[in-house]
Amino acid sequence: MAVKLLLPFILGFVLWRIRNRSLKFVTCSLGLLLIVHSVVMIFHVYWIFNS
């Protein structure tokens, strides 16, 4: 659980550090991370309430 919660923050920190190199890459990476993490959370909520 801790790894699942820390990975987005670690990736966000890394991307924030390289933000001046490619703003489009950083924006797309963080957007993709947000979408993937949101989908995983929706699945988890669904499985918890339907088990």
C-alpha positions in Angstrom: 0.0 0.0 0.0 2.8 2.4 0.9 4.5 1.7 -2.5 1.3 2.4 -4.3 0.9 5.7 -2.6 4.5 6.7 -2.9 5.1 6.0 -6.6 3.0 8.9 -7.9 4.8 11.3 -5.5 8.2 10.0 -6.5 7.3 10.3 -10.2 5.9 13.8 -9.6 9.1 14.9 -7.8 11.3 13.5 -10.6 9.2 15.2 -13.3 9.1 18.4 -11.3 12.9 18.4 -11.2 13.2 18.1 -15.0 10.3 20.4 -15.7 12.5 23.0 -17.6 13.7 20.4 -20.1 10.4 19.4 -21.6 7.1 20.9 -20.3 5.0 18.9 -22.7 6.6 15.6 -21.5 6.1 16.5 -17.9 2.5 17.5 -18.4 1.6 14.4 -20.4 3.4 12.1 -17.9 1.6 13.6 -14.9 -1.8 13.5 -16.7 -1.2 9.9 -17.6 -0.3 9.1 -14.0 -3.4 10.8 -12.8 -5.6 8.8 -15.2 -4.0 5.5 -14.4 -4.1 6.0 -10.7 -7.7 7.2 -10.8 -8.8 4.0 -12.7 -7.0 1.8 -10.2 -8.7 3.6 -7.3 -12.1 3.2 -8.9 -11.5 -0.5 -9.4 -10.4 -0.9 -5.8 -13.5 0.9 -4.5 -15.7 -1.2 -6.8 -14.1 -4.4 -5.5 -14.4 -3.4 -1.9 -18.1 -2.6 -2.1 -19.0 -5.6 -4.3 -17.2 -8.3 -2.4 
